[in-house]
Amino acid sequence: MLQIRASQVFTHSIEDAVAAKKALDADEPFNEVVQKYSTCPSKAQGGDLGWMPEEAALSLMGEKITEDERNKIIGPVHSEYGYHILMITEVKIENPDNQQINLAVITPDELHNRLSGGGSNPILLDLREGWEWDIAKIEGSQLITRENSKSILSNLNKNQELILIDWKQDRSPSFVKWLLGQGFSYAKCLEGGIDAWSDKIDPSLARYEIDEDDGYRYEDLFDSESEENDNHKHDH
């Protein structure tokens, strides 16, 4: 499985997209073209969109990427959001059997750039309790609970990129591990959880503290399914 890192020039103007492509064809450095023409928040990072799975890259770029295509420029590509010119900056092969699950994270800045930049966005699953969700949540995320987890997961494509949100990244690693075991290819934790998002990206969201850890690590979300399977076996 490939993981692809790309940077983009994004604009709503076809004229600017054409001008940016001409500048790149004339060997103007990509980061300079980004600064001149891009309107994406990723402009602050030189257009960097961070890492994305192969399926997400294919959806955004419209063509398959191979290992030897670093620095390849694609576009302009027209989407419902506007015009994208993309440059492949890094490509790596990931073997799911060897992934360091506890390191499968996306930073708040990377996620913010992905959500703001248009193109293929990940699925945001919030693992917290209802009262936490009521205090602060990321727009577009879904609260996943014991009651609705089976319904939500059954409707997801297992190749979709899933971002798991908890309080301070204290609960999501075990759920990432379980999802990968269920065949979901790309599940990551939001680094620092909703607390880091409130601190670094959206200060309008209220922050909160949990005085005492009651030991609830959201294994309940998947332990319940295991229990159901065991009970089903015992009935026969």
N, C-alpha and C positions, 0 to 999 in steps of 0.2 A: 504494500500500500504506500502511495506517495503522500508526502506532506509538502505543500508548496507555499512559499513566501513570496509576496508580490508587493509592489508599490504602484500607485496610480496617479494619473492626472484626471481629475473629474471636473466637468463643467456642464452647465445646462445649455451652453451656447455652442451651436454647431460651428460657428465661425472661429471661436476660440479653440475648439477641438481640432479643426483643420490647421490652424496656425501652430498649435502645439505639435502636431504630427510633422509639419514641415520643419519646425525647429529641431526635432529629434532626428529627422532624416538628414539634416545639415550637421549632425554630430554635436548639437548642443547638449551639455550634461543633463541627465534626466532630472536631478534635483533642482536645477535652475529652471527648467521648464515647469516643474511643479510649482515653484514659487511665483512664476509669471501668470500661469493660467488656471491652476486648480482652485476650486472653491470648497473642497472636502476638508473636514477638520484634520484629516491625516496629513495635510500640508505642513503642520507643525512638526511632524516627524519625517519630513521629506517624502511624503506620500505613502509611507509604509503601512500596509494593511495587516501585518502580522502573518502568522501561519494559518493555513486553512487546509482541510482535507481535500483529496483529489476530486471528490464529487462536488464540493462547493466551488472549487476552482473551475471545473468544467462548466458549471451553471453560470458562473460570472463571465468566463472568457470565451465560451462557445467552442473550445477545442481542447483535445487532450494534450497534456504536458508530459515530456519525458525527462529523464535525468540530465541529459546533456543540453538542456535549453535555458541555462542560466543566462541572464541579461537579454533574453528574447523580448521584443516589444510586440504587443498585440493591440490592435485597434486602430482607429476609434471603434469601440463597441457601443451600440445604442441599447439602452435598457429603459424601463419605465421611469427611472430616476433621472437619466440624462446621458452624457457621453463619457465613456471611460477609455483611457489609454493606459495599458498595464505593462509593467516590466517585471519579468520573473527574476527574483534576486537570489533565491535559494530553493533547492529541491533535495529532499531526502527520502529514503525508503524507511518505513516503519514496519517492524514485525510485531503484531499485536501480542504474540507470546512473550516478547522480551520487553514490553513497555514498562517503564517505571511509573506505575499507576499514581503513586503519591506525588509525582512531579508533573502530572498532566494538568497544567493550569493555564489560565489566560488572565493577564493583568487587567485591572479596571480600565487603564488607558487603551489597551489593545481592543477590549470589548467595545468601549465607547467609539473608537474609530471605526470598527466594523459596523456598528449599528447606525452611525451617522453618515457613513460613506456610500451607502447604497450597495446594490449587488446582493450577493447571497448571504443572508443572515442566519445565525444559529438559532436553535430552539432553546429558550431559557426556562429551566425548571427550578422552582424555588422549593427547597426541602424543609423550610421552617414551619413552626406551628402557626395556627391561624392568627393568634394575637400578635405575633411578630410581623406577619404579613400585613396586618391592619396598620401597624406603625409605619412601615417603610417597605416599598417594593419598587422594582425596576419596571417601567412601562413595557408592556408586551410579554412579561413573564407569566408563567402558569404556576399556581400553587399545587404541588403534588402531595397527596396524603395517602394514608392506608386505604381510605375509601375509594379514591379515584385513580390510584396509580395504575391498576390493571387496564382501565379504560384509556388513560392517556398513552401509556406505552404501547398498547396494541394498535394505536392509530399512527404511530411514528414509523418512518422509514429508518431501518437500522443503519443506513449509511449517512443519516443526517448528523450534523454536529450538535451535540448537546452540551450546554453550559449549566452546571449545577450551582445554585446559589444557596448559601446558608448564612449563619450569623457572622462568624469570623473564620471561615474555612475550617471549622472544627468538626463538621459532620459529613461533608460531601465525599472525602476520599473513599470511605467504605462503600458508598453507593456507586461511585465511579467503578470500583472493582467489580461490584455485582453486575452493573450494566454491561461491562465488557464481557463478563462471563455469559451473559444472555445473548451475545452476538451484536450488541451495539458497538459500532466500530470507533466512534469518536465521541467520547464523553470526557469533559474537563471540568475542573473546579474553577470558580471565580476566585482569584487570589485575594485573600483577605475578606471574602464574603461581602454581604450587604454593608457591613460597617466600613470597609475600605472604599466601597462605591460612594457611600454618603460623604466620606471624608475627602476623596480625591475628585469625584466627578459631579455629584449632585448634592451640594450642601443644604438644599431645601428639604431633603429627607431627614426625618428625625433619627437620631441615634439612641441606642438604649443599652442597658447592661443586664446581664443575667447573674444574679447574686450567687446562686448555687447550682452546680451541674447535677441534674437529676439522673444522669446516665443514659438519657434517651438520645441515641445516636442515629436514629432513622433506619437502623437495621429492621425496625418494625415494618417498614415499607415492603421489604422483600421477605422477611421471616414469615409474615402472614401467608404469603403465597406458598412457601415451603410447607407450612403447617397444613394448609388446605390440601396440598398434594399428598401429604402423609395420611391425612384423615381419609382421603378418597381411596388410597390403597388399602387401608384397614377395613373399608366397607365391602371389599370384594374378597 
